[in-house]
Structure formats: structure tokens, C-alpha cells
């Protein structure tokens, strides 16, 4: 199979205006991925599926990732004069990274027997600009998985054929897989009320009775 660098280059040639960024991975697997601009996400997906060399015709997994706002610290070295002597000292630079959400797709080729190629689509933020193109029209197996991402992370997939909750009930508020999610303390729908759940429910009832 082609390298990720080759795939990136061919995407940008085949689809005018499309951009793809290789995302490194510091985990033991070192499995890198391609971040694709969401404006060309659907076109890139069709290219990856239909290209004669790639034929990535199967999406094995689609999942969401929540990246809340974070302060990043970067170390760098500068030259300074200390006591009349030029020395190289280490300084820290802090930057604020805005929060965003991602949908991550693992792609394989049943025809060519190779993969995975991992692509990412990223929202502008975690609030009002949380839309991404649905890739279900390209890989039908994404339908339920994109619904799960919508349900648990709050990504809205434009063009999805049936975008609605799949795990949580209608009327449920918030998104349980986000890192800042705060679970309720009443557990109205808890099917198996364990001891700690019963305690929280009791405390919730006592608070409501005081209101």
C-alpha cells in the first residue's frame, strides 16, 4: 500500500482546494492519521473509496474524540547574555488551544487486502460550529456509528440519512462522552440501582424536598 505521504499528495492533486495534514502518534503503535479539511471531506472519502490503487471500500470503525480547550506549554531555547557571557537558556511559551471535536474513521480495502488508513474530520469548535459532513453516503457502515458519535459527543453530521439518538433517549440533555460531562445525581432511568446510585438518588431527593 502507498505511504501516508503519497496518499496525502495524491488527494491534494486529485481534489483542488483539499488539504490533508499528517497527524503523528506518540503511542506505541505510532499509527499516524490524515486530518482532512471538512469542506472537502466527502470528496476525499469518495476518492479513497474509488481510486484504483487504494480502493478503501470498508470503514471498520468510526468514533468521536473530544478535545476541550487546553493550555499548551512549549519549550524552546534562546541565547541570552548572563553576567557578560552569552548562554543558551530554556524558556517556556504557553498558548491556548481552542476546543474542538473530531470524527475518526479507520478504512480498509477488502478488494486490495490492505489498510488501515485513518482519516480525521475536525469541527471548528465544541458549541455552535460542530457540523461535519456525513460519510455514510460513501461507507454505509458508518450510519449507526455516526449516530453514536452524534449522541455521545454532539457532532452534527450533515447529509446523514437518519441522524437521531441511538443510545440515549429523546429529550436527554448533554453528551455523555465529552470530557466535561457532569452526570446527573437522580438516576431516574437507572436500570440496576447499585448502592452508590441509591445514595446519590436519596441525596437528590432530600435536596429537592428542601426547595
Buried (B, 14 or more C-beta within 10 A) or exposed (E): BBEBEEBBEBBBEEBEEBBBEBBEEEEEEEEBBBBBBBEBBBBBBBBBBEBEEBBBBBBEBBBBBBBEEEEEEEEEEEEEEEEEEEEEEEEEEEEEEEBBBBBBBBBBBEEBEBBBBBBBBBBBEBEEEBEBBBBBBBBEBBBEBBBBBBBBBBBBBEEBEEBEBBEBEEEEEEBEBBEEEEEBBBBEEEEEEEEEBEEBBEEBEEEEEEE
